[in-house]
């Protein structure tokens, strides 16, 4: 066979791995040039040797495809970020557009306003309410009082308590006053919450209603004493201590009386193994070989021997 495997008569041989790599790089270069214009890249430069350089990273590349691959690498991207940060730091501060600054009002406070608080209760809706009447006789011209609700955690005068909140009223040149009210949710409907400023009487009115608390779930009545609720197991019986042992029948054993005279008889001698038994000592008036003496006979009274 005078031709390579896989080739056709009249055509070149099969492409090698090197030729395939060259063709792939060329194809990728053409695709990249369709979306990237190297003429607008400030860091792309072609030297007198025909190769390409990156002026940012100072690297040398043989072709355009190699340079495009370098621009997507980590080194080139890091240098771009450093250059942008340095330019932003060295750039002169640009003048900001003129913004209207609101200077705080410096007015002399003349004290606290007079107020009146009325507690109310609606038996139909079962709602509690407050009616605040604040008087501002020396209020500034074209000024209207304002109110604001403040959480217990915003103020720094009293200790925090999540059960309460504060209602603030403010108007120049009076000091701000606050009322401590429950932290129950407020009914913001139009018929329940309203405020009104009377410029003739110079009196500020505000009325608020608290939402009624939801009714508690119905609880079953307590069980009478001696019975258990449904589904509850009876408690275990109390532990009773065991009864004492029975007393012995009959009279208790009698303790022998002590000997007369307080002299105890000598203890018997211990037995001797494989020896004669010890003899009992005779009484003091004993005569060997004589018969034992009998005790004298006693007669009846008046009887002679």
C-alpha positions in Angstrom: 0.0 0.0 0.0 1.5 3.3 -1.1 -0.9 5.5 0.8 -1.7 6.2 4.4 -4.7 4.6 6.1 -7.9 6.7 6.1 -7.0 8.8 3.0 -8.7 8.8 -0.3 -7.0 8.6 -3.7 -6.1 12.0 -4.9 -6.2 13.7 -1.5 -3.7 14.4 1.3 -3.0 12.1 4.1 -4.9 11.9 7.4 -4.4 15.0 9.7 -2.1 14.5 12.6 -2.7 15.7 16.2 -0.4 18.7 15.5 -2.3 19.7 12.4 -5.6 19.4 14.3 -4.3 21.6 17.2 -3.2 24.3 14.7 -6.6 24.2 12.9 -8.4 24.5 16.3 -6.4 27.5 17.4 -6.9 29.2 14.1 -10.7 28.6 14.3 -10.8 30.0 17.9 -8.8 33.0 16.8 -11.2 33.9 14.1 -14.2 33.5 16.5 -12.5 35.7 19.1 -11.7 38.4 16.5 -15.4 38.6 15.6 -16.2 39.8 19.1 -13.0 41.5 20.2 -11.3 44.3 18.3 -7.6 44.3 19.1 -7.2 47.7 17.5 -9.1 49.2 20.5 -7.0 47.3 23.1 -4.7 49.8 24.7 -2.3 47.0 25.9 -1.9 45.2 22.6 1.3 45.9 20.7 3.1 44.3 17.8 6.9 44.6 17.9 9.5 44.7 15.1 10.1 41.0 15.3 6.5 40.1 14.3 5.4 38.9 17.7 2.8 40.4 20.0 3.3 42.0 23.4 1.1 42.9 26.4 2.1 46.3 27.7 0.3 45.7 31.0 1.9 42.4 31.9 5.0 42.7 29.8 4.5 39.3 28.2 5.5 38.1 24.7 3.1 36.1 22.4 3.6 34.4 19.1 0.2 35.0 17.6 -3.1 36.8 18.2 -4.8 33.7 19.6 -2.2 33.3 22.3 -2.6 37.0 23.3 -6.4 36.6 23.5 -6.0 33.6 25.7 -3.7 35.6 27.9 -6.2 38.4 28.3 -8.7 36.0 29.8 -6.2 34.6 32.3 -5.8 35.3 36.0 -2.6 37.4 35.7 -4.0 39.9 33.2 -7.3 40.3 35.1 -5.4 40.9 38.4 -3.2 43.6 36.8 -6.3 45.2 35.3 -7.9 45.4 38.8 -4.7 46.9 40.3 -4.5 49.5 37.6 -8.1 50.5 38.0 -7.7 50.9 41.8 -4.6 53.0 41.5 -6.2 55.3 38.9 -9.3 55.7 41.1 -7.0 56.7 44.0 -4.9 59.1 42.1 -7.8 60.8 40.3 -8.7 64.2 41.6 -11.9 64.5 43.6 -14.7 65.8 41.4 -16.9 68.5 42.8 -20.2 67.2 44.0 -23.4 68.7 42.6 -24.8 71.4 44.8 -27.2 69.8 47.3 -29.6 71.7 49.4 -28.6 71.5 53.0 -31.2 71.8 55.7 -29.8 73.5 58.7 -31.3 72.4 62.0 -33.6 75.0 63.4 -32.2 76.7 66.5 -35.2 78.1 68.4 -35.4 78.8 72.1 -37.6 76.3 73.9 -40.3 77.9 76.1 -41.3 74.8 78.1 -43.8 72.0 77.9 -47.3 72.5 76.6 -50.5 71.8 78.6 -52.3 68.5 77.9 -55.3 66.5 78.9 -55.7 62.7 78.5 -59.1 61.0 78.6 -59.5 57.2 78.9 -62.5 55.8 77.1 -64.1 52.4 76.6 -66.5 51.2 73.9 -68.8 48.5 75.4 -70.1 47.5 71.9 -66.7 46.8 70.4 -64.9 46.2 73.7 -62.1 48.6 72.7 -60.1 50.9 75.0 -59.1 54.3 73.6 -57.3 57.5 74.5 -58.1 61.1 73.7 -55.2 63.5 73.8 -55.8 67.2 73.9 -52.5 69.2 73.6 -52.6 73.0 73.9 -50.0 75.1 72.0 -51.0 78.8 72.6 -47.5 80.1 71.7 -46.9 78.0 68.6 -45.0 79.5 65.7 -46.9 80.9 62.7 -47.6 78.4 59.9 -46.5 75.5 62.1 -48.6 72.4 62.8 -48.0 69.9 65.6 -46.9 66.4 64.7 -47.1 63.1 66.5 -45.0 59.9 66.3 -45.1 56.4 67.9 -41.8 55.3 69.4 -40.8 51.8 70.5 -39.5 51.2 74.0 -36.1 50.2 72.6 -35.6 53.6 70.8 -35.7 55.7 74.0 -32.9 56.0 76.5 -34.7 57.6 79.4 -36.3 54.6 81.0 -35.5 50.9 81.0 -36.7 48.8 78.1 -40.1 47.1 78.5 -41.7 45.5 75.5 -45.1 45.8 77.1 -45.2 49.6 76.5 -44.6 52.1 73.7 -44.5 55.9 73.5 -46.5 58.5 71.7 -44.6 61.8 71.1 -46.0 65.2 70.3 -43.8 68.0 68.9 -44.3 71.7 67.9 -42.0 74.7 67.9 -41.0 76.3 70.2 -42.3 73.8 72.8 -40.4 70.8 74.1 -41.3 67.4 72.9 -43.6 65.5 75.3 -44.2 61.7 75.3 -46.9 59.5 76.8 -46.3 55.9 77.8 -49.1 53.7 76.4 -49.5 49.9 76.1 -47.9 48.2 73.1 -51.2 46.7 72.0 -51.8 47.0 68.2 -53.6 50.2 67.3 -56.7 50.3 65.1 -55.8 52.6 62.2 -59.2 52.6 60.5 -60.6 56.1 59.6 -63.4 56.0 62.2 -61.1 54.9 65.1 -57.9 56.9 64.5 -57.9 60.6 63.7 -56.1 63.8 64.6 -57.2 67.4 64.2 -55.4 70.8 64.7 -57.6 73.7 65.6 -55.8 76.9 64.6 -58.3 79.1 66.4 -58.0 77.5 69.8 -54.5 76.3 69.0 -55.3 72.9 70.3 -54.2 69.6 68.9 -56.5 66.5 69.3 -55.6 62.9 68.7 -57.8 59.9 69.4 -56.7 56.3 69.1 -58.4 52.9 69.7 -56.6 49.7 70.6 -57.7 46.5 68.8 -59.5 44.1 71.1 -57.7 41.1 72.2 -58.7 37.8 70.7 -60.9 35.7 73.0 -59.2 32.9 74.8 -60.0 29.3 73.7 -62.7 27.7 75.7 -61.3 25.6 78.5 -63.1 22.6 80.0 -64.3 23.1 83.6 -62.1 21.6 86.3 -62.9 18.0 87.2 -64.5 17.5 90.7 -62.2 16.1 93.4 -61.7 12.4 93.3 -62.2 12.1 89.5 -59.7 12.1 86.7 -59.9 13.9 83.3 -60.7 11.9 80.3 -57.6 10.1 78.8 -55.5 10.5 82.0 -54.1 7.4 83.7 -54.7 7.1 87.5 -51.6 7.9 89.7 -49.8 5.0 91.3 -50.9 4.1 94.9 -48.8 5.7 97.7 -46.0 3.6 99.1 -47.0 2.3 102.6 -44.2 1.3 104.9 -44.2 -2.5 105.9 -45.9 -3.3 109.3 -43.7 -4.1 112.3 -43.1 -7.8 113.2 -45.6 -9.4 115.6 -44.8 -9.5 119.3 -43.7 -13.0 120.7 -46.4 -15.1 122.4 -46.2 -15.9 126.2 -44.0 -14.3 128.9 -40.6 -13.0 128.0 -37.6 -15.0 129.3 -36.7 -14.3 132.9 -33.3 -13.1 133.8 -31.7 -15.3 136.6 -31.2 -13.3 139.8 -27.7 -12.6 140.9 -26.1 -14.9 143.7 -26.6 -14.0 147.3 -23.7 -12.3 149.0 -22.4 -10.9 145.8 -19.8 -13.7 145.5 -20.0 -15.7 142.3 -18.9 -19.3 142.3 -15.6 -20.1 140.6 -16.0 -21.2 137.0 -15.5 -24.9 136.3 -12.0 -25.9 135.2 -11.5 -26.6 131.6 -11.5 -30.3 130.6 -8.1 -31.9 130.0 -7.8 -34.2 127.1 -6.6 -37.7 127.9 -6.1 -37.0 131.6 -7.8 -37.6 135.0 -10.8 -35.5 135.8 -10.2 -32.9 138.5 -11.8 -33.6 141.8 -14.3 -31.2 143.3 -12.9 -29.5 146.4 -14.7 -30.8 149.6 -16.6 -28.5 151.9 -14.7 -27.0 154.8 -16.3 -29.4 157.6 -15.8 -32.6 155.6 -14.1 -35.6 157.4 -13.0 -38.4 155.2 -14.6 -41.8 156.1 -17.4 -40.2 158.3 -21.0 -40.4 157.3 -22.5 -37.2 156.4 -24.2 -35.3 159.2 -28.0 -34.9 159.0 -29.7 -31.7 159.8 -31.5 -31.5 163.2 -35.2 -32.5 163.2 -37.7 -29.8 163.8 -40.9 -30.6 165.7 -44.1 -28.8 166.2 -44.4 -26.1 168.7 -45.0 -27.5 172.3 -43.7 -31.0 171.4 -40.8 -32.3 173.4 -38.2 -34.6 172.1 
